[in-house]
Amino acid sequence: MTDAAEPPRSAATDWSNDRTTFQRVYDMLVGTTDSAAAQQFAEWADCSENGARQALEQLVEMGIATRTDTRPATYRRNPSYFRWKRIERLADDHDVSELRARLEELLEDDQELQEKYGVPEPDAVAVDDDADATDHETLHERWGDLSEWRTIRRDITLLQRAVQRAESRNGEQARA
């Protein structure tokens, strides 16, 4: 005869049991763009408030999070850290020619959108004032274009930095 089977575990239980307090707080920090107090992170990460605060302070020291000077202090992820991490990953995973090719594609897409809307940037497009955008479908398309254009602009900046980073690494390797 066998022992009684273990009760089924939920994904939340597995996550809580299989990850350290630091890892759970990190997961919660990465998953939100809002500022929150250590108490809130403790609830989200299923840990003590003191444990959450210690993890958050470590994340602040590492540059992954920022802390406000309010009472209570609030914490949020540091967007510049995640931009830097994305640039590093792009430079690691792709060679300079791949990065440059993708950058050229995005620059062409950006140019096409500038020509389509007759303005140099997405924020210069006045959606509400456009008489042609009175029907829902046209308005929906316009908003989609503007969202895509902003993403293209963000990606151009990231790729330009990744190209610079990859080129500087190549220069460092050539000197070594």
N, CA, C and O of each residue as an XYZ file, in Angstrom:
704
protein
N       0.840     -1.171      0.000
C       0.000      0.000      0.000
C       0.886      1.236      0.000
O       1.926      1.256      0.659
N       0.483      2.263     -0.733
C       1.297      3.462     -0.848
C       0.763      4.551      0.052
O      -0.394      4.550      0.472
N       1.669      5.493      0.331
C       1.266      6.656      1.124
C       0.298      7.501      0.312
O       0.265      7.417     -0.916
N      -0.467      8.293      0.987
C      -1.406      9.203      0.314
C      -0.618     10.133     -0.596
O       0.464     10.602     -0.244
N      -1.169     10.385     -1.747
C      -0.512     11.273     -2.711
C      -0.464     12.684     -2.165
O      -1.327     13.116     -1.401
N       0.589     13.395     -2.589
C       0.688     14.798     -2.187
C      -0.424     15.587     -2.846
O      -0.803     15.293     -3.979
N      -0.951     16.581     -2.155
C      -1.984     17.405     -2.790
C      -1.373     18.142     -3.985
O      -0.189     18.475     -3.973
N      -2.179     18.392     -5.009
C      -1.637     19.100     -6.179
C      -1.159     20.493     -5.780
O      -1.766     21.163     -4.944
N      -0.058     20.908     -6.397
C       0.498     22.229     -6.112
C       0.114     23.175     -7.239
O       0.084     22.796     -8.410
N      -0.171     24.384     -6.868
C      -0.506     25.388     -7.882
C       0.781     26.025     -8.403
O       1.845     25.895     -7.796
N       0.666     26.709     -9.526
C       1.818     27.409    -10.089
C       2.320     28.470     -9.117
O       3.526     28.691     -9.004
N       1.407     29.122     -8.423
C       1.803     30.154     -7.453
C       2.593     29.530     -6.309
O       3.581     30.101     -5.846
N       2.158     28.354     -5.855
C       2.876     27.668     -4.780
C       4.254     27.249     -5.266
O       5.245     27.431     -4.558
N       4.325     26.686     -6.473
C       5.618     26.293     -7.033
C       6.544     27.495     -7.121
O       7.710     27.419     -6.731
N       6.022     28.611     -7.636
C       6.827     29.824     -7.778
C       7.341     30.274     -6.423
O       8.517     30.611     -6.281
N       6.465     30.280     -5.428
C       6.839     30.730     -4.093
C       7.867     29.800     -3.461
O       8.792     30.261     -2.792
N       7.714     28.500     -3.667
C       8.625     27.532     -3.054
C       9.949     27.400     -3.797
O      10.980     27.130     -3.181
N       9.929     27.586     -5.103
C      11.114     27.340     -5.919
C      12.000     28.560     -6.103
O      13.109     28.431     -6.621
N      11.555     29.718     -5.702
C      12.321     30.955     -5.892
C      12.625     31.571     -4.540
O      11.829     31.472     -3.606
N      13.788     32.209     -4.443
C      14.149     32.904     -3.210
C      13.338     34.184     -3.088
O      12.708     34.629     -4.048
N      13.360     34.762     -1.908
C      12.676     36.044     -1.700
C      13.209     37.081     -2.679
O      12.435     37.815     -3.294
N      14.528     37.141     -2.824
C      15.130     38.109     -3.746
C      14.603     37.895     -5.161
O      14.232     38.857     -5.833
N      14.567     36.644     -5.619
C      14.098     36.347     -6.970
C      12.635     36.728     -7.155
O      12.254     37.253     -8.201
N      11.820     36.465     -6.143
C      10.398     36.803     -6.257
C      10.191     38.315     -6.289
O       9.376     38.814     -7.066
N      10.919     39.042     -5.454
C      10.812     40.506     -5.462
C      11.293     41.051     -6.803
O      10.682     41.958     -7.368
N      12.393     40.492     -7.311
C      12.894     40.903     -8.622
C      11.827     40.668     -9.691
O      11.576     41.543    -10.520
N      11.202     39.499     -9.675
C      10.141     39.195    -10.643
C       9.024     40.227    -10.577
O       8.524     40.673    -11.609
N       8.637     40.602     -9.380
C       7.555     41.580     -9.213
C       7.995     42.965     -9.694
O       7.219     43.684    -10.324
N       9.229     43.328     -9.399
C       9.754     44.619     -9.822
C       9.776     44.713    -11.352
O       9.357     45.717    -11.926
N      10.262     43.672    -11.991
C      10.355     43.659    -13.445
C       8.968     43.691    -14.073
O       8.791     44.234    -15.164
N       7.992     43.114    -13.394
C       6.652     43.005    -13.942
C       5.784     44.230    -13.790
O       4.639     44.221    -14.242
N       6.279     45.277    -13.175
C       5.464     46.481    -13.012
C       6.282     47.725    -13.339
O       7.496     47.760    -13.141
N       5.598     48.734    -13.839
C       6.257     50.018    -14.086
C       5.869     51.038    -13.027
O       6.390     52.153    -13.007
N       4.957     50.654    -12.151
C       4.488     51.559    -11.106
C       5.407     51.516     -9.894
O       6.085     50.519     -9.646
N       5.417     52.606     -9.149
C       6.127     52.635     -7.874
C       5.249     51.990     -6.813
O       4.025     52.124     -6.837
N       5.885     51.291     -5.884
C       5.141     50.667     -4.797
C       6.034     50.590     -3.566
O       7.261     50.562     -3.670
N       5.402     50.558     -2.413
C       6.118     50.447     -1.148
C       6.554     48.999     -0.930
O       6.040     48.082     -1.571
N       7.500     48.807     -0.024
C       7.988     47.464      0.291
C       6.844     46.560      0.740
O       6.843     45.368      0.431
N       5.884     47.104      1.456
C       4.741     46.319      1.910
C       3.982     45.711      0.721
O       3.583     44.548      0.768
N       3.788     46.492     -0.330
C       3.097     45.986     -1.515
C       3.919     44.897     -2.195
O       3.379     43.868     -2.603
N       5.229     45.127     -2.316
C       6.089     44.101     -2.912
C       6.067     42.825     -2.078
O       6.121     41.726     -2.629
N       5.988     42.959     -0.763
C       5.915     41.785      0.110
C       4.651     40.977     -0.178
O       4.695     39.748     -0.233
N       3.536     41.663     -0.360
C       2.289     40.959     -0.695
C       2.411     40.262     -2.043
O       2.061     39.089     -2.175
N       2.907     40.984     -3.043
C       3.039     40.405     -4.377
C       3.993     39.212     -4.386
O       3.734     38.205     -5.046
N       5.097     39.333     -3.647
C       6.149     38.309     -3.676
C       5.972     37.235     -2.608
O       6.791     36.323     -2.498
N       4.912     37.343     -1.827
C       4.632     36.343     -0.795
C       5.814     36.184      0.159
O       6.350     35.091      0.344
N       6.205     37.320      0.761
C       7.325     37.316      1.709
C       7.072     38.377      2.771
O       6.074     39.095      2.719
N       7.971     38.468      3.721
C       7.827     39.477      4.764
C       8.166     40.858      4.208
O       8.880     40.984      3.213
N       7.651     41.867      4.853
C       7.955     43.239      4.418
C       9.448     43.515      4.564
O      10.045     44.160      3.702
N      10.054     43.031      5.645
C      11.485     43.228      5.847
C      12.288     42.520      4.751
O      13.261     43.073      4.239
N      11.882     41.302      4.393
C      12.555     40.579      3.321
C      12.439     41.310      1.991
O      13.407     41.389      1.235
N      11.261     41.843      1.707
C      11.051     42.605      0.470
C      11.917     43.860      0.478
O      12.544     44.185     -0.530
N      11.957     44.565      1.603
C      12.750     45.799      1.697
C      14.235     45.503      1.477
O      14.920     46.244      0.774
N      14.727     44.421      2.077
C      16.142     44.065      1.896
C      16.445     43.755      0.427
O      17.463     44.194     -0.108
N      15.563     43.004     -0.211
C      15.758     42.684     -1.625
C      15.700     43.957     -2.470
O      16.513     44.140     -3.376
N      14.748     44.827     -2.176
C      14.614     46.066     -2.930
C      15.847     46.957     -2.759
O      16.308     47.573     -3.720
N      16.370     47.023     -1.557
C      17.583     47.825     -1.319
C      18.762     47.258     -2.111
O      19.568     48.017     -2.648
N      18.865     45.935     -2.185
C      19.911     45.316     -3.005
C      19.725     45.701     -4.468
O      20.690     46.018     -5.163
N      18.490     45.671     -4.923
C      18.202     46.013     -6.315
C      18.511     47.484     -6.595
O      18.937     47.828     -7.697
N      18.299     48.347     -5.608
C      18.663     49.763     -5.752
C      20.177     49.886     -5.873
O      20.674     50.611     -6.735
N      20.914     49.180     -5.011
C      22.381     49.227     -5.053
C      22.919     48.721     -6.385
O      23.946     49.203     -6.861
N      22.238     47.762     -6.983
C      22.664     47.193     -8.261
C      22.259     48.068     -9.444
O      22.690     47.820    -10.570
N      21.436     49.090     -9.203
C      20.982     49.980    -10.267
C      19.757     49.463    -11.002
O      19.326     50.071    -11.981
N      19.193     48.358    -10.551
C      18.041     47.755    -11.210
C      16.750     48.450    -10.797
O      15.783     48.481    -11.558
N      16.740     49.006     -9.589
C      15.557     49.697     -9.063
C      15.951     51.093     -8.608
O      17.126     51.392     -8.396
N      14.945     51.932     -8.466
C      15.140     53.252     -7.873
C      14.226     53.370     -6.664
O      13.191     52.707     -6.586
N      14.615     54.216     -5.727
C      13.842     54.425     -4.501
C      13.527     55.906     -4.379
O      14.358     56.760     -4.685
N      12.308     56.198     -3.925
C      11.944     57.588     -3.662
C      12.293     57.919     -2.222
O      12.483     57.026     -1.396
N      12.376     59.190     -1.931
C      12.658     59.626     -0.563
C      11.384     59.921      0.206
O      11.431     60.608      1.226
N      10.258     59.425     -0.254
C       8.987     59.651      0.428
C       8.873     58.715      1.616
O       9.678     57.798      1.775
N       7.875     58.949      2.443
C       7.588     58.061      3.575
C       6.214     57.478      3.363
O       5.260     58.257      3.356
N       6.022     56.231      3.195
C       7.097     55.244      3.095
C       7.797     55.346      1.737
O       7.237     55.838      0.757
N       9.028     54.868      1.719
C       9.778     54.855      0.471
C       9.048     53.957     -0.530
O       8.455     52.942     -0.164
N       9.106     54.352     -1.780
C       8.553     53.496     -2.831
C       9.673     53.117     -3.787
O      10.679     53.816     -3.909
N       9.474     52.003     -4.454
C      10.488     51.455     -5.344
C       9.860     51.196     -6.707
O       8.669     50.905     -6.816
N      10.678     51.307     -7.732
C      10.235     50.958     -9.081
C      11.445     50.537     -9.887
O      12.585     50.831     -9.527
N      11.184     49.853    -10.969
C      12.307     49.432    -11.796
C      12.941     50.648    -12.448
O      12.274     51.650    -12.706
N      14.219     50.549    -12.705
C      14.982     51.629    -13.300
C      14.977     51.435    -14.820
O      15.667     50.546    -15.319
N      14.222     52.238    -15.561
C      14.118     52.016    -17.000
C      15.466     52.108    -17.715
O      15.677     51.411    -18.707
N      16.375     52.947    -17.237
C      17.670     53.072    -17.912
C      18.482     51.781    -17.780
O      19.245     51.441    -18.684
N      18.329     51.066    -16.674
C      19.017     49.779    -16.516
C      18.515     48.788    -17.565
O      19.308     48.091    -18.199
N      17.207     48.731    -17.743
C      16.641     47.773    -18.686
C      16.942     48.149    -20.131
O      17.062     47.262    -20.976
N      17.071     49.454    -20.444
C      17.522     49.868    -21.766
C      18.961     49.415    -21.995
O      19.287     48.866    -23.048
N      19.820     49.651    -21.000
C      21.216     49.231    -21.093
C      21.306     47.725    -21.291
O      22.080     47.250    -22.123
N      20.515     46.971    -20.528
C      20.533     45.520    -20.631
C      20.106     45.079    -22.031
O      20.696     44.153    -22.585
N      19.098     45.720    -22.609
C      18.634     45.397    -23.958
C      19.724     45.686    -24.984
O      19.941     44.892    -25.900
N      20.406     46.810    -24.838
C      21.492     47.172    -25.758
C      22.615     46.144    -25.672
O      23.136     45.706    -26.699
N      22.986     45.761    -24.473
C      24.029     44.748    -24.286
C      23.626     43.425    -24.923
O      24.440     42.777    -25.581
N      22.385     43.026    -24.733
C      21.909     41.763    -25.306
C      21.945     41.819    -26.836
O      22.372     40.861    -27.481
N      21.500     42.933    -27.415
C      21.557     43.076    -28.869
C      22.996     42.979    -29.375
O      23.265     42.293    -30.361
N      23.915     43.665    -28.702
C      25.325     43.643    -29.114
C      25.937     42.250    -28.934
O      26.816     41.859    -29.702
N      25.483     41.507    -27.936
C      25.978     40.144    -27.708
C      25.443     39.161    -28.741
O      26.176     38.300    -29.225
N      24.162     39.293    -29.077
C      23.479     38.288    -29.884
C      23.590     38.498    -31.391
O      23.256     37.598    -32.162
N      24.055     39.679    -31.826
C      24.085     39.984    -33.259
C      25.411     40.635    -33.618
O      25.999     41.365    -32.820
N      25.869     40.360    -34.826
C      27.086     41.050    -35.253
C      26.715     42.424    -35.812
O      25.542     42.723    -36.039
N      27.721     43.237    -36.025
C      27.503     44.628    -36.435
C      26.724     44.708    -37.735
O      25.859     45.573    -37.877
N      27.007     43.828    -38.687
C      26.308     43.900    -39.977
C      24.818     43.605    -39.819
O      23.995     44.247    -40.470
N      24.456     42.645    -38.966
C      23.036     42.362    -38.713
C      22.345     43.558    -38.073
O      21.233     43.925    -38.454
N      23.017     44.162    -37.095
C      22.441     45.324    -36.414
C      22.256     46.488    -37.386
O      21.227     47.162    -37.378
N      23.272     46.711    -38.226
C      23.181     47.806    -39.207
C      22.067     47.554    -40.225
O      21.364     48.486    -40.614
N      21.902     46.308    -40.656
C      20.843     45.983    -41.618
C      19.470     46.257    -41.018
O      18.606     46.839    -41.674
N      19.271     45.840    -39.779
C      17.979     46.090    -39.118
C      17.768     47.588    -38.900
O      16.655     48.090    -39.062
N      18.827     48.296    -38.536
C      18.740     49.742    -38.348
C      18.331     50.425    -39.651
O      17.495     51.329    -39.639
N      18.906     50.007    -40.763
C      18.538     50.583    -42.066
C      17.058     50.344    -42.381
O      16.374     51.234    -42.886
N      16.571     49.139    -42.081
C      15.148     48.844    -42.305
C      14.263     49.791    -41.498
O      13.283     50.335    -42.007
N      14.624     49.973    -40.242
C      13.822     50.850    -39.388
C      13.894     52.301    -39.831
O      12.897     53.019    -39.760
N      15.058     52.743    -40.285
C      15.186     54.113    -40.777
C      14.320     54.322    -42.015
O      13.730     55.388    -42.190
N      14.242     53.304    -42.875
C      13.363     53.383    -44.050
C      11.900     53.446    -43.618
O      11.128     54.239    -44.157
N      11.511     52.613    -42.646
C      10.134     52.641    -42.137
C       9.805     54.011    -41.551
O       8.713     54.538    -41.761
N      10.750     54.579    -40.822
C      10.562     55.902    -40.230
C      10.362     56.949    -41.328
O       9.481     57.802    -41.227
N      11.175     56.878    -42.361
C      11.070     57.824    -43.476
C       9.717     57.695    -44.173
O       9.107     58.705    -44.523
N       9.246     56.475    -44.376
C       7.945     56.253    -45.009
C       6.814     56.873    -44.186
O       5.892     57.469    -44.744
N       6.886     56.733    -42.866
C       5.848     57.315    -42.009
C       5.929     58.833    -42.002
O       4.898     59.504    -41.946
N       7.137     59.388    -42.057
C       7.282     60.839    -42.151
C       6.614     61.354    -43.432
O       5.918     62.369    -43.426
N       6.846     60.627    -44.528
C       6.256     61.030    -45.802
C       4.741     60.844    -45.799
O       4.014     61.691    -46.318
N       4.264     59.751    -45.223
C       2.830     59.474    -45.188
C       2.068     60.562    -44.448
O       0.997     60.985    -44.884
N       2.629     61.019    -43.316
C       1.925     62.004    -42.490
C       2.417     63.435    -42.679
O       1.815     64.371    -42.155
N       3.505     63.610    -43.423
C       3.993     64.952    -43.725
C       4.542     65.695    -42.524
O       4.560     66.925    -42.504
N       4.989     64.949    -41.520
C       5.579     65.559    -40.321
C       6.826     64.764    -39.935
O       6.967     63.603    -40.320
N       7.729     65.386    -39.175
C       8.995     64.715    -38.859
C       8.939     63.687    -37.731
O       9.878     62.909    -37.561
N       7.858     63.675    -36.963
C       7.794     62.744    -35.833
C       6.338     62.429    -35.484
O       5.438     63.196    -35.827
N       6.107     61.310    -34.806
C       4.723     60.897    -34.529
C       3.947     61.877    -33.655
O       2.735     62.017    -33.815
N       4.614     62.542    -32.752
C       3.910     63.470    -31.859
C       3.414     64.718    -32.589
O       2.612     65.476    -32.043
N       3.882     64.935    -33.811
C       3.443     66.097    -34.585
C       2.156     65.819    -35.364
O       1.591     66.731    -35.968
N       1.696     64.581    -35.356
C       0.463     64.235    -36.066
C      -0.724     64.600    -35.182
O      -0.828     64.126    -34.051
N      -1.608     65.433    -35.692
C      -2.802     65.846    -34.958
C      -3.956     64.947    -35.380
O      -4.615     65.215    -36.385
N      -4.200     63.903    -34.636
C      -5.225     62.925    -34.989
C      -6.616     63.525    -34.860
O      -7.448     63.329    -35.746
N      -6.887     64.236    -33.803
C      -8.227     64.758    -33.542
C      -8.670     65.794    -34.571
O      -9.854     65.883    -34.896
N      -7.730     66.568    -35.078
C      -8.070     67.665    -35.973
C      -8.151     67.241    -37.434
O      -8.505     68.058    -38.285
N      -7.840     66.006    -37.744
C      -7.790     65.552    -39.130
C      -9.204     65.228    -39.621
O      -9.863     64.336    -39.087
N      -9.651     65.942    -40.616
C     -11.002     65.732    -41.147
C     -11.143     64.365    -41.815
O     -12.245     63.820    -41.868
N     -10.049     63.806    -42.325
C     -10.088     62.504    -42.983
C     -10.199     61.359    -41.981
O     -10.511     60.231    -42.365
N      -9.956     61.625    -40.743
C      -9.936     60.564    -39.736
C     -11.224     60.518    -38.933
O     -11.206     60.212    -37.741
N     -12.347     60.824    -39.584
C     -13.607     60.858    -38.849
C     -14.214     59.482    -38.661
O     -14.942     59.272    -37.691
N     -13.946     58.534    -39.551
C     -14.528     57.210    -39.347
C     -13.616     56.391    -38.424
O     -12.411     56.620    -38.330
N     -14.232     55.457    -37.771
C     -13.540     54.655    -36.757
C     -12.357     53.882    -37.331
O     -11.288     53.836    -36.722
N     -12.542     53.286    -38.482
C     -11.484     52.459    -39.083
C     -10.245     53.287    -39.412
O      -9.123     52.859    -39.141
N     -10.439     54.454    -39.988
C      -9.318     55.325    -40.325
C      -8.616     55.807    -39.064
O      -7.387     55.853    -38.999
N      -9.412     56.166    -38.066
C      -8.842     56.615    -36.804
C      -8.046     55.499    -36.138
O      -6.959     55.734    -35.611
N      -8.591     54.287    -36.162
C      -7.911     53.131    -35.582
C      -6.576     52.877    -36.305
O      -5.560     52.605    -35.666
N      -6.592     52.968    -37.624
C      -5.363     52.780    -38.415
C      -4.331     53.850    -38.067
O      -3.143     53.562    -37.923
N      -4.804     55.083    -37.936
C      -3.897     56.191    -37.606
C      -3.232     55.956    -36.248
O      -2.024     56.143    -36.108
N      -4.013     55.551    -35.257
C      -3.444     55.294    -33.930
C      -2.447     54.138    -33.982
O      -1.414     54.178    -33.313
N      -2.750     53.116    -34.769
C      -1.830     51.996    -34.941
C      -0.520     52.434    -35.569
O       0.555     52.024    -35.132
N      -0.615     53.271    -36.600
C       0.589     53.805    -37.246
C       1.438     54.603    -36.262
O       2.660     54.458    -36.220
N       0.780     55.440    -35.475
C       1.523     56.288    -34.536
C       2.196     55.460    -33.445
O       3.318     55.755    -33.034
N       1.508     54.430    -32.984
C       2.103     53.534    -31.987
C       3.311     52.820    -32.578
O       4.364     52.734    -31.946
N       3.151     52.310    -33.794
C       4.265     51.630    -34.474
C       5.425     52.591    -34.708
O       6.586     52.213    -34.546
N       5.122     53.823    -35.085
C       6.154     54.823    -35.353
C       6.957     55.119    -34.088
O       8.182     55.233    -34.137
N       6.266     55.242    -32.962
C       6.975     55.481    -31.701
C       7.881     54.295    -31.350
O       8.993     54.476    -30.853
N       7.392     53.091    -31.613
C       8.202     51.895    -31.369
C       9.415     51.880    -32.292
O      10.518     51.542    -31.863
N       9.216     52.242    -33.543
C      10.324     52.312    -34.500
C      11.368     53.299    -34.000
O      12.564     53.007    -34.024
N      10.923     54.465    -33.549
C      11.860     55.472    -33.046
C      12.647     54.961    -31.843
O      13.856     55.170    -31.744
N      11.944     54.286    -30.926
C      12.624     53.720    -29.752
C      13.648     52.672    -30.190
O      14.775     52.653    -29.694
N      13.253     51.804    -31.120
C      14.147     50.747    -31.590
C      15.336     51.306    -32.355
O      16.432     50.752    -32.271
N      15.148     52.383    -33.095
C      16.271     53.020    -33.796
C      17.320     53.463    -32.796
O      18.512     53.220    -32.986
N      16.878     54.109    -31.734
C      17.810     54.568    -30.705
C      18.550     53.393    -30.075
O      19.767     53.448    -29.896
N      17.820     52.332    -29.738
C      18.460     51.154    -29.139
C      19.461     50.525    -30.102
O      20.572     50.177    -29.703
N      19.076     50.380    -31.361
C      19.976     49.764    -32.339
C      21.207     50.623    -32.605
O      22.301     50.086    -32.781
N      21.054     51.934    -32.638
C      22.219     52.806    -32.826
C      23.218     52.583    -31.697
O      24.424     52.498    -31.929
N      22.710     52.492    -30.485
C      23.585     52.256    -29.328
C      24.180     50.852    -29.353
O      25.337     50.660    -28.981
N      23.393     49.873    -29.790
C      23.900     48.500    -29.878
C      25.000     48.400    -30.929
O      25.984     47.689    -30.725
N      24.845     49.108    -32.057
C      25.887     49.130    -33.081
C      27.164     49.722    -32.497
O      28.250     49.171    -32.679
N      27.033     50.839    -31.800
C      28.207     51.462    -31.173
C      28.864     50.509    -30.185
O      30.089     50.395    -30.143
N      28.054     49.832    -29.396
C      28.590     48.904    -28.402
C      29.297     47.726    -29.080
O      30.397     47.342    -28.682
N      28.657     47.159    -30.104
C      29.264     46.030    -30.813
C      30.562     46.452    -31.499
O      31.537     45.700    -31.490
N      30.583     47.639    -32.090
C      31.805     48.133    -32.728
C      32.916     48.361    -31.710
O      34.081     48.062    -31.973
N      32.546     48.895    -30.543
C      33.576     49.119    -29.531
C      34.118     47.791    -28.998
O      35.300     47.688    -28.673
N      33.259     46.780    -28.910
C      33.739     45.456    -28.488
C      34.692     44.873    -29.516
O      35.715     44.281    -29.169
N      34.340     45.048    -30.803
C      35.241     44.570    -31.863
C      36.592     45.258    -31.787
O      37.628     44.622    -31.979
N      36.585     46.547    -31.509
C      37.834     47.301    -31.349
C      38.628     46.808    -30.155
O      39.854     46.710    -30.219
N      37.936     46.496    -29.059
C      38.604     45.974    -27.861
C      39.216     44.608    -28.131
O      40.316     44.317    -27.663
N      38.502     43.759    -28.893
C      39.007     42.431    -29.208
C      40.216     42.511    -30.139
O      41.150     41.718    -30.018
N      40.199     43.474    -31.070
C      41.306     43.621    -32.001
C      42.578     44.051    -31.277
O      43.678     43.676    -31.681
N      42.434     44.836    -30.208
C      43.587     45.297    -29.446
C      44.127     44.226    -28.512
O      45.298     44.257    -28.134
N      43.275     43.283    -28.140
C      43.670     42.267    -27.156
C      44.618     41.242    -27.725
O      45.037     40.327    -27.016
